[in-house]
Amino acid sequence: MESGFIEAARAAAAAVDEGRLWQSLMDLAAVGARSDGGVCRHALSDEDIAARALLIGWAEARGLEVSVDEVANLFIRRRGRQPDAAPVLVGSHLDSQPAGGKFDGAYGVLAGLEVLIALDEAGVETQRPIDIVAWTNEEGGRFDRSCTGSSVWAGASELESYLGDIGADGVALGEALAKTLAATPDLARRPRRWPAHAFIEPHIEQGPVLETGNIPVAAVTGIQGVRWMNVEVAGKAGHAGTTPMAERHDALQAALRAIGELNTLMSDPHDRVRFTVGRVNVTPNSPNTIPEKVMFSIDFRHPDEAVLEDRGGRIAEAVKTAAAPCRTLITPTLTMDPTTFPEAMVAIIEANASGLGIGCIRLASGAFHDALYAARVCPTAMIFIPCRNGLSHHPDEWAEPRHCAEGARVLAATLAQLADTS
Ligand SMILES: [Zn+2]
């Protein structure tokens, strides 16, 4: 892949219509709208089905080809000159958190649609087809395990393993999936897996960096890795009024020493380490009994595998030493290595932003995305746009129309270029 700037890319970018993209975002946000301005659109719910119907209607009105696979990933194709060539894939997800916003996921899908329309209006033909995708259940808001559609498509997990998952409303994923697929009986069916030439996921940043720097676009370099674990600290219960301080094995005091030590271990002058203790359970949790047992969670993230290995590997010893004489047990709950997007993909986004005169920096993603799974099977990258106060997963989530359009322009140029490369 080359990272130059081509005329078709410029024409496609110029045809992106800010008002039309904004209107589609607002129209989609009306599906599952909350009274506080947010969106509640659970995966495979009636609202999700309605959002899909809206999108399908827009696509078919433009003569685009709509299809779906058995995990209800929804695809919208603009044909290429080589109809059988592996397509360039673009998109994100339509589901939201229970108290989510208008842009998380929706932006990636609708920026894709805006670009396909812009390509038509600019008269740009591409060699490869371009497919928009709306992945099923990215958020994990109804069914706990997230990125269901993209992980099945990428072969990271089997659809069958998800079917029995029970949603927060008591409905099995298999049942909700069947209902969703039954709502669009006429759509062409895609096979479970097929090769893509590349995948681009546009998304709001969900952090403050772009807004703070007044930069409209980021070329995302990858997704940081995580180490999640639970720490159990075992002490001895006793009477709070009678047990001498020197004889105590107070599990909560030990946990506090351990967390203090972890704060030292995780300190980072560059502020790239993300370290959170988000849950603490105290047993018996009584005001006048010395705590016998404490469980606390660790969420440690970093884009660099070496840092995850090094500091992650020192957690157990730090906790054990600080918590003595209490005993400690650490149980890992999730280990995800960082995902690094190919340099060529990041460079194409950067070059197109530069060619369009749109400011762009490189940034690693702090949150998980479907791109994490897509990256396992095809060259993948993401385009971030700013969101107000870095806020997401919240009804007040907001992106400026101008930034939505600038991200879509960079996307248009990038897709036009990727769809013309062999
Ligand atoms: Zn998202």
Residues whose N, C-alpha, C, O or C-beta is under 5 A from the ligand:
A	BS01	ZN	D104 G105
